[in-house]
Amino acid sequence: METVYRLNMGGPLISAQNDTLGRTWENDLKYLRVNGSALNVSIDPASIKYTASITEETAPNWVYATAETMGDANVSNMNFNITWVFPVNPNFRYFVRAHFCDISSQSLYALVFNLYLNDDIAAASLDLSTLTSNLNVPYYMDFISSSSAGSDTLTVSIGPDSVTDITNATLSGLEIMKISNEAGSLDGVSSVKNLLPLSSLKKNKIWIIIGSLVGAVIALVFIGFCCCCLLMRKPKANHQGHPLHGNSQTMTKMSMASKKSGTASCISSASSSFGQFFSLQEILDATNKFDESLLLGVGGFGRVYRGMLEDGTNCAVKRGNSRSEQGLAEFMTEIEMLSKLRHRHLVSLIGYCDERSETILVYEYMANGPLRSHLYGTNFPSLTWKQRLDICIGAARGLHYLHTFAARSIIHRDVKTTNILLDENFVAKVSDFGLSKTGPALDQTHVSTAVKGSFGYLDPEYFRRQQLTEKSDVYSFGVVLMEVLCARSALNPVLPREQVNIAEWAMSWHKKGMLNQIMDSNLVGKLNPASLKKYGETAEKCLAEHGTERPSMGDVLWNLEYALQLEETSSVLTEPDDNSMNHIPAIRLTPLESFDNSVTMTNGGNSGTDCNAEDSLVNPCGR
């Protein structure tokens, strides 16, 4: 073989004197198809962790200590690839070695991408964390390729994997070597078909024939086994505890989503923990064949209907959109999350249906619907201040449970007034766990992930840095607190610019000590000023610019309960105790970054001119 190209991606020229094997590694910039499409990153070469199989003889640590990554890594909408173009002799095949080292991620399992040779996928869903079990560990892959069809170039590309929400990719080094032809020549004209000796070709053909026959026999045996299983399976009257079986398309997409979610193992492996299995016929009977008059709402996962089970139990039936990959991923996430969560202030999962390409979840029925519908946009009676505090306290308890119930917390990622549901007694329950994410491990500060959530509620720090923590939920809950107080949407583009974002607008009034001037007119003169003061301080702290300045949900809960006590006290003008251990001191909040109001948003579904921000940011065109 003859070395044609040897590149140090994102790094400087490495001379032969600096390579233990005397190799020269040149910079990659002149081979980029689009200048500026790649962003180079680097770390201290001493941080590279070689293994027994990959040493400095594989490539110098300077190769693995630099890399090219997606050029606009801070933007979630990246559907392009980084491509390098290499002129080659089309009469030869080429040995390609790609060197990788995850030096850009802050945590494991935060980087999954594809590698392409001549626009064909050479390595799909490449997860370096799974392959190396650590960051800064070198890895390489070898391929045989020829030039592009009808061309004298060979192209190498990296790009995001379409089945994940991760929008980054990386490449540390590249070696391209010309393979000699049948005459042992590296410069003569040779047919690509005749690269191998004839004896090798004959042997290869024999092995191909044998392999094909063996594969056919195995396939026939497998098909026969599946047919026998289908014939032997009989419907059961009681479907309690069936595994989530599903169609192949659903399970394939769900299993791939499971790899990236980090929430649990494959969903079909825990057959008895997902609640009751309902047949599709039972679902059709419960919803009168999905009667549109029973429609409760439409979300990113699909449509939600009111239903009644055979035993007379009222339920909510969420029917997934079978054409939506995102919907299938949310189905998997939600059923995994809810199957292990039980709390008075979390909506309970009754069961599921995964039959005939249908993905359906069955929940307890929440008679009074979403909190938002009791704040504005409907003719429902106005909630009292005490009711609003009780509802906020209930939602805070649910979120506090998510953040603390297990060794690794669960971050909801989509806290908003439409995802806080009210039962017949106005008890608040947090719902919709389709975007939920397992929180950081004990030795981590955050989870690196693409931005998901709803406009108006997004933590600005998460939006900028793509670093998710429990404090992102705290920020969203702060927006909810202001929405509850002011009875208006989180975003309202028809208002003057300074009023569009409720968080910025409400905080500007709070700093002036005039929060009572913008609260719901139905509350004027009907609440304790001390309670309002404590409530405003709590919301202000939740909306702090930086996550480290925000309280935990436990502290938020304590302060809301204190605000309720102040409301219930007989001393109407009692001021909050500023010396209390859990008191959240007032702070001066720096102005929040304005979101780009040119982003396309969908109507939240309420009447009037509120232009509600039921606008979900998921890859990136809504849920």
C-alpha positions in Angstrom: 0.0 0.0 0.0 1.0 3.6 -0.6 0.1 6.4 1.7 -1.8 9.1 -0.3 -3.2 11.2 2.5 -2.5 11.4 6.2 -4.4 14.2 8.1 -4.4 15.6 11.6 -8.0 16.9 11.8 -8.4 20.3 13.5 -4.7 20.4 14.4 -1.4 21.6 13.1 1.1 19.8 10.9 2.9 16.9 12.7 6.3 16.4 11.3 8.1 13.0 10.9 10.4 14.0 13.8 7.4 14.1 16.1 5.9 10.8 15.1 7.4 7.6 16.6 7.1 5.9 13.2 8.3 8.9 11.2 5.0 9.7 9.7 3.9 13.2 8.6 0.4 14.4 9.4 -0.9 17.4 7.5 -3.7 19.8 8.4 -7.1 19.0 6.9 -8.4 22.5 6.0 -7.6 22.5 2.3 -9.6 19.3 1.8 -12.8 20.7 3.3 -15.6 20.9 0.8 -17.1 23.9 2.6 -14.7 26.3 4.4 -15.9 27.1 7.9 -18.2 24.1 8.1 -16.0 22.5 10.8 -15.1 23.7 14.3 -11.8 22.5 15.6 -11.5 21.5 19.3 -8.4 20.4 21.3 -7.3 19.3 24.7 -3.9 18.7 26.4 -2.3 15.8 24.6 -1.3 14.4 28.0 -5.0 13.8 28.6 -5.2 11.1 25.9 -5.8 7.7 27.4 -4.2 5.0 25.2 -5.2 1.4 25.6 -3.4 -1.9 25.1 -4.6 -2.2 21.5 -4.2 1.5 20.6 -0.8 3.1 21.3 1.2 6.1 20.1 2.3 3.9 17.2 -1.3 3.9 16.0 -1.2 7.7 15.9 0.5 10.4 18.0 -1.4 11.8 20.9 -1.5 15.2 19.1 -3.8 13.5 16.5 -6.2 12.4 19.1 -5.9 15.6 21.1 -7.4 17.7 18.2 -10.6 17.1 16.2 -13.0 18.7 13.8 -16.6 18.9 15.0 -19.9 20.3 13.7 -19.2 24.0 13.0 -22.4 25.4 14.6 -22.5 23.0 17.6 -24.5 25.5 19.6 -27.4 25.4 17.2 -29.8 22.4 17.4 -31.0 22.5 13.8 -28.0 21.0 12.0 -28.8 18.5 9.2 -25.6 19.0 7.2 -22.4 16.9 7.2 -18.8 18.0 7.3 -17.2 16.6 4.1 -13.6 16.3 3.0 -12.8 15.7 -0.7 -9.6 13.9 -1.9 -8.5 13.6 -5.5 -7.6 9.9 -6.2 -6.9 7.6 -9.1 -10.2 5.9 -10.0 -8.5 2.7 -11.1 -7.5 1.8 -7.6 -9.2 0.9 -4.4 -8.2 2.6 -1.1 -7.6 1.6 2.4 -9.2 4.3 4.7 -8.5 4.5 8.5 -10.6 6.9 10.5 -9.3 8.0 13.9 -11.7 9.1 16.6 -11.5 10.4 20.2 -14.3 12.0 22.0 -12.7 15.1 23.4 -15.6 17.5 22.9 -18.3 15.9 25.2 -18.7 16.8 28.8 -20.2 13.4 29.7 -20.5 9.9 28.3 -23.1 8.9 25.7 -23.4 12.5 24.5 -22.1 11.9 21.0 -23.6 9.6 18.4 -23.0 10.2 14.7 -22.6 8.7 11.2 -19.4 8.3 9.1 -19.8 8.3 5.3 -17.5 7.3 2.4 -18.6 8.6 -1.0 -22.0 9.5 0.5 -22.6 5.9 1.6 -22.9 5.2 5.3 -19.7 3.4 6.4 -20.5 3.5 10.1 -24.0 4.3 11.4 -24.9 5.4 14.9 -21.3 5.5 15.9 -21.3 5.8 19.7 -17.7 6.3 21.0 -18.8 6.0 24.6 -20.1 2.5 24.1 -17.0 1.5 22.1 -14.4 3.0 24.5 -16.3 3.3 27.9 -14.6 6.6 28.6 -13.8 10.1 27.2 -10.4 10.9 25.6 -9.9 7.3 24.6 -8.6 6.8 21.0 -10.5 4.5 18.6 -10.1 3.8 14.9 -12.0 2.1 12.1 -10.7 0.7 8.8 -12.5 0.6 5.5 -11.9 -0.3 1.9 -13.3 2.1 -0.7 -12.9 3.3 -4.3 -13.5 6.7 -5.8 -17.0 8.1 -6.2 -18.9 6.6 -9.2 -17.8 8.4 -12.4 -15.4 10.6 -10.4 -11.8 10.9 -9.6 -12.4 11.9 -6.0 -13.0 10.1 -2.7 -15.1 11.8 -0.1 -15.3 11.3 3.7 -18.1 12.9 5.7 -19.3 13.0 9.3 -22.7 14.1 10.4 -25.5 13.7 13.0 -27.4 10.4 13.3 -31.0 11.0 12.2 -32.4 8.7 14.9 -31.0 10.7 17.8 -31.4 14.2 19.0 -27.6 14.7 19.2 -26.4 17.3 16.7 -22.6 16.8 16.7 -20.0 14.6 15.1 -16.2 14.4 15.4 -13.2 13.1 13.5 -9.6 13.3 14.8 -7.5 11.9 12.0 -7.6 10.2 8.6 -5.3 8.0 6.7 -5.9 7.0 3.0 -3.7 4.5 1.3 -3.7 3.2 -2.2 -4.0 -0.6 -2.6 -1.8 -2.2 -5.2 -3.4 -3.9 -8.3 -3.1 -7.5 -9.3 0.3 -6.9 -10.8 1.6 -5.5 -7.5 1.7 -2.0 -9.1 0.8 1.2 -7.5 0.8 3.3 -10.6 -0.5 1.1 -13.4 -4.0 1.1 -14.8 -6.0 -1.8 -13.3 -9.6 -2.8 -13.3 -11.1 -2.5 -9.8 -12.8 -5.9 -10.3 -9.4 -7.5 -10.7 -7.7 -6.1 -7.6 -7.4 -9.5 -5.9 -5.6 -12.6 -7.3 -7.8 -14.9 -9.3 -7.4 -17.7 -6.7 -8.6 -15.4 -4.0 -11.6 -14.4 -6.2 -12.5 -18.1 -6.7 -12.1 -18.8 -3.0 -14.2 -15.7 -2.2 -16.9 -16.8 -4.6 -17.0 -20.3 -2.9 -17.3 -18.7 0.5 -20.0 -16.3 -0.7 -22.0 -19.2 -2.1 -21.6 -21.2 1.1 -22.5 -18.2 3.3 -25.6 -17.5 1.2 -26.8 -21.1 1.5 -26.2 -21.1 5.3 -27.9 -17.8 5.6 -30.9 -18.9 3.6 -31.3 -22.0 5.8 -31.1 -20.0 9.0 -33.7 -17.5 7.6 -36.1 -20.3 6.7 -35.8 -21.9 10.2 -36.3 -18.5 11.9 -39.4 -17.8 9.7 -40.8 -21.2 10.5 -40.3 -20.7 14.2 -42.0 -17.3 14.1 -45.0 -18.9 12.2 -45.3 -21.6 14.9 -45.3 -19.0 17.7 -48.0 -17.0 16.0 -50.2 -20.1 15.4 -49.7 -21.2 19.0 -50.5 -17.8 20.5 -54.1 -17.5 21.8 -55.9 -14.4 22.9 -56.3 -14.2 26.7 -59.2 -12.7 28.6 -56.9 -11.0 31.1 -54.1 -9.1 29.5 -52.5 -7.9 32.8 -48.7 -7.8 32.6 -48.1 -8.5 28.9 -44.8 -7.5 27.5 -44.7 -4.6 25.1 -44.4 -6.7 21.9 -45.3 -4.3 19.1 -44.6 -4.3 15.4 -41.1 -4.5 14.1 -41.0 -0.9 12.9 -42.1 0.4 16.3 -39.8 -1.8 18.3 -36.8 -1.0 16.0 -37.2 2.7 16.4 -38.0 2.4 20.1 -34.9 0.3 20.8 -32.7 2.8 18.9 -34.3 5.6 20.9 -33.6 3.6 24.1 -29.9 3.6 23.4 -29.8 7.4 23.3 -32.2 8.2 26.0 -30.2 6.8 28.9 -33.4 6.1 30.8 -33.5 2.4 30.9 -32.8 -0.8 29.0 -34.8 -1.9 26.0 -38.5 -1.5 26.8 -39.4 -5.1 26.0 -37.1 -6.5 28.6 -39.3 -5.7 31.5 -42.5 -7.4 30.7 -44.5 -7.0 33.8 -43.8 -3.4 34.9 -45.7 -1.4 32.4 -49.2 -1.7 33.7 -52.1 -3.4 32.0 -52.0 -4.4 28.4 -55.1 -3.4 26.4 -56.1 -4.9 23.1 -56.8 -2.5 20.3 -60.5 -3.6 20.4 -60.7 -2.7 24.1 -59.3 0.8 23.2 -61.8 1.2 20.4 -64.6 0.2 22.7 -63.4 2.6 25.4 -63.3 5.6 23.0 -66.2 4.7 20.8 -63.7 4.1 17.9 -61.9 7.3 18.7 -65.0 9.5 18.5 -63.9 13.1 17.8 -66.5 14.3 20.3 -64.4 12.7 23.0 -61.2 14.5 21.9 -59.5 16.2 24.8 -56.5 17.7 23.0 -53.7 17.2 20.6 -50.0 17.1 21.5 -46.7 16.2 20.0 -47.2 12.5 20.6 -50.7 12.4 19.2 -54.3 12.9 20.1 -55.8 12.5 23.5 -59.4 11.1 23.9 -61.6 10.6 26.9 -62.5 7.0 27.4 -64.3 4.6 29.7 -62.9 1.1 30.4 -65.1 -2.0 30.7 -65.2 -1.7 34.5 -66.6 1.9 34.2 -63.3 3.6 35.0 -62.8 7.0 33.2 -59.5 7.3 31.5 -57.5 9.5 29.1 -56.3 7.6 26.0 -53.3 9.1 24.2 -53.1 7.8 20.6 -49.6 8.1 19.1 -48.9 9.3 15.5 -47.5 6.2 13.8 -45.8 8.3 11.2 -43.9 10.3 13.7 -40.4 9.1 14.8 -40.5 11.6 17.5 -43.8 10.3 18.7 -42.5 6.8 18.9 -39.5 8.0 20.9 -41.8 9.8 23.3 -44.0 6.8 23.6 -41.0 4.8 24.7 -39.7 7.5 27.1 -43.1 8.1 28.7 -44.0 4.5 29.3 -40.5 3.8 30.8 -40.7 6.8 33.0 -44.3 6.4 34.2 -43.9 2.7 34.8 -41.4 3.4 37.6 -43.0 6.6 39.0 -45.8 6.6 41.5 -46.7 9.8 43.3 -49.9 11.7 44.2 -48.8 14.7 42.1 -47.8 12.7 38.9 -50.4 11.5 36.4 -50.6 7.7 36.7 -50.3 5.3 33.8 -53.0 2.7 33.7 -51.7 0.7 30.8 -50.9 0.6 27.1 -51.6 -0.8 23.7 -49.1 -1.7 21.1 -50.9 -3.5 18.4 -51.4 -3.2 14.6 -49.0 -0.3 14.3 -50.9 1.6 17.1 -49.0 3.1 20.0 -51.5 4.0 22.8 -51.1 5.0 26.4 -53.9 4.9 28.9 -53.8 7.3 31.9 -56.0 8.3 34.8 -58.6 10.8 33.8 -58.1 14.4 35.0 -61.6 15.9 35.1 -60.6 19.5 35.3 -58.0 19.4 32.5 -54.9 21.6 32.1 -54.1 24.4 34.5 -53.8 26.8 31.6 -57.5 26.5 30.8 -58.4 27.8 34.3 -56.1 30.9 33.9 -57.1 32.4 30.6 -58.7 31.6 27.2 -61.9 29.9 28.6 -65.0 30.8 30.5 -64.1 28.7 33.5 -64.5 30.5 36.9 -61.4 32.3 38.1 -59.3 30.4 40.6 -58.8 31.9 44.0 -55.3 32.8 45.3 -55.4 29.9 47.7 -56.4 27.5 44.9 -53.5 28.8 42.8 -51.1 28.3 45.6 -52.4 24.8 46.3 -52.0 23.9 42.6 -48.4 25.3 42.4 -47.5 23.5 45.6 -48.8 20.2 44.2 -46.9 20.6 41.0 -43.7 21.5 42.9 -44.1 18.3 45.0 -44.3 16.3 41.8 -41.2 17.9 40.4 -39.4 17.6 43.7 -40.1 13.9 43.6 -38.8 13.5 40.1 -35.5 15.3 41.0 -34.9 13.4 44.2 -36.6 10.0 44.3 -33.7 8.0 42.9 -29.9 8.0 42.7 -30.2 9.7 39.3 -32.9 12.3 39.0 -35.4 12.7 36.2 -35.6 16.1 34.5 -39.0 16.7 33.0 -37.8 19.2 30.3 -41.3 20.4 29.4 -42.8 22.0 32.5 -45.6 24.3 31.5 -49.2 25.1 32.4 -50.6 22.6 29.9 -48.6 19.8 31.4 -50.0 20.4 34.9 -53.4 18.7 35.0 -56.2 19.0 37.6 -58.4 16.3 38.9 -62.0 16.7 40.1 -60.7 18.1 43.4 -58.3 20.5 41.7 -55.3 18.4 42.8 -52.4 19.2 40.5 -50.5 16.4 38.8 -47.5 16.8 36.4 -48.0 15.0 33.1 -46.4 14.4 29.7 -43.0 12.8 30.3 -42.2 12.3 26.6 -39.3 14.7 26.7 -38.0 13.6 30.1 -34.3 12.9 30.6 -32.3 11.0 33.2 -30.3 13.6 35.1 -26.5 13.7 35.6 -24.7 11.1 37.6 -23.2 12.0 41.0 -19.8 12.9 39.4 -21.4 15.0 36.7 -22.8 18.5 36.8 -25.1 18.3 33.8 -26.3 16.3 30.8 -25.2 17.4 27.4 -28.1 17.2 25.0 -29.9 19.0 22.2 -32.4 21.6 23.3 -36.0 20.4 23.7 -38.9 22.0 25.4 -41.4 24.8 24.8 -40.7 28.4 23.8 -41.3 30.8 26.6 -40.5 28.2 29.3 -36.9 27.3 28.1 -34.1 27.8 30.5 -31.9 30.4 28.7 -28.7 28.8 30.0 -29.8 25.4 28.6 -30.8 27.0 25.4 -27.4 28.6 24.9 -25.1 25.8 26.2 -27.2 22.6 25.7 -26.3 21.6 29.2 -29.4 20.2 31.0 -29.8 20.2 34.8 -32.6 20.0 37.3 -32.4 23.8 37.5 -33.8 23.9 33.9 -37.1 22.6 35.3 -36.8 25.2 38.1 -36.6 28.0 35.5 -39.6 26.6 33.6 -41.5 26.4 36.9 -40.7 30.0 37.6 -42.4 30.9 34.3 -45.4 28.9 35.4 -45.5 30.8 38.7 -45.7 34.1 36.8 -48.3 32.7 34.4 -50.5 31.6 37.4 -50.2 35.1 38.9 -50.7 37.2 35.8 -53.2 34.9 33.9 -51.5 35.4 30.6 -49.4 33.3 28.2 -45.7 32.8 28.6 -45.1 34.3 25.2 -47.5 36.7 23.4 -46.0 38.1 20.2 -48.9 40.6 19.6 -48.0 42.6 22.7 -45.4 45.4 22.8 -41.9 44.1 22.7 -41.2 44.6 26.4 -44.3 42.5 27.3 -43.8 39.6 24.9 -41.9 37.4 27.3 -43.7 37.0 30.7 -40.5 36.2 32.5 -38.7 39.5 31.5 -41.9 41.6 31.8 -42.9 40.3 35.2 -39.4 40.6 36.6 -39.1 44.2 35.5 -42.3 45.0 37.5 -41.1 42.9 40.5 -37.9 44.9 40.7 -40.0 48.0 41.0 -42.0 46.4 43.8 -45.1 46.6 41.8 -46.0 43.0 41.0 -49.5 43.7 42.2 -50.0 46.0 39.2 -49.7 43.2 36.7 -51.4 40.3 38.5 -54.8 38.8 37.4 -57.5 41.5 38.0 -59.6 38.8 39.6 -57.1 38.7 42.5 -56.9 42.4 43.2 -57.8 43.0 46.9 -58.3 39.3 47.5 -54.9 38.1 48.7 -52.4 38.8 51.5 -49.6 41.2 50.4 -47.1 39.2 52.5 -48.1 36.1 50.6 -47.7 37.8 47.3 -44.3 39.1 48.4 -43.0 35.7 49.3 -44.5 34.2 46.0 -42.7 36.9 44.0 -39.4 36.4 45.6 -39.7 32.7 45.0 -40.5 33.2 41.3 -37.7 35.7 40.9 -35.1 33.2 42.3 -36.4 30.5 39.9 -35.9 32.8 37.0 -32.3 33.6 37.8 -30.1 33.8 34.7 -27.7 31.1 35.9 -28.7 27.7 37.1 -26.4 27.8 40.1 -28.3 30.9 41.4 -31.7 29.1 41.3 -33.1 27.1 44.3 -33.8 23.4 44.3 -37.4 22.3 43.8 -37.3 21.4 47.5 -36.6 25.0 48.5 -39.2 26.3 46.0 -41.8 23.9 47.6 -40.9 25.1 51.1 -41.3 28.8 50.2 -44.6 28.2 48.4 -45.9 26.4 51.4 -44.8 29.4 53.5 -46.6 31.8 51.1 -49.8 29.6 51.6 -49.4 29.9 55.4 -49.1 33.6 55.1 -52.3 33.7 53.0 -54.1 31.6 55.6 -52.9 33.5 58.7 -55.3 35.7 60.5 -52.8 38.5 60.5 -53.4 39.8 57.0 -50.5 42.1 56.8 -47.8 39.8 58.4 -44.5 40.2 56.6 -42.4 37.1 55.8 -39.6 36.2 58.2 -36.5 37.3 56.3 -34.3 35.4 58.9 -36.0 32.0 58.1 -33.4 29.3 57.2 -35.1 28.5 53.9 -35.9 32.1 53.0 -34.9 33.0 49.4 -33.3 36.4 49.5 -34.3 39.0 46.8 -31.7 39.4 44.1 -31.0 41.8 41.3 -31.6 39.7 38.2 -29.7 40.6 35.1 -31.9 40.9 32.0 -32.7 37.6 30.4 -31.7 37.0 26.8 -34.6 37.6 24.4 -35.6 34.6 22.3 -35.7 35.1 18.6 -39.3 36.0 17.9 -38.8 35.1 14.3 -38.9 31.4 15.2 -42.0 29.8 13.7 -44.5 29.0 16.4 -47.7 27.1 16.5 -50.8 28.4 18.2 -51.3 26.9 21.6 -55.0 26.2 20.9 -56.7 28.8 23.2 -59.2 31.3 21.8 -58.6 35.0 21.6 -55.4 36.9 20.7 -53.1 35.4 23.3 -51.0 33.5 20.6 -50.0 31.1 23.3 -46.6 29.5 23.2 -47.4 25.8 23.1 -44.4 25.8 20.9 -42.1 22.8 21.3 -38.4 22.9 20.3 -37.6 19.4 19.1 -35.2 18.8 16.3 -36.3 21.7 15.9 -39.7 21.9 14.4 -42.1 21.2 17.3 -43.1 18.0 19.1 
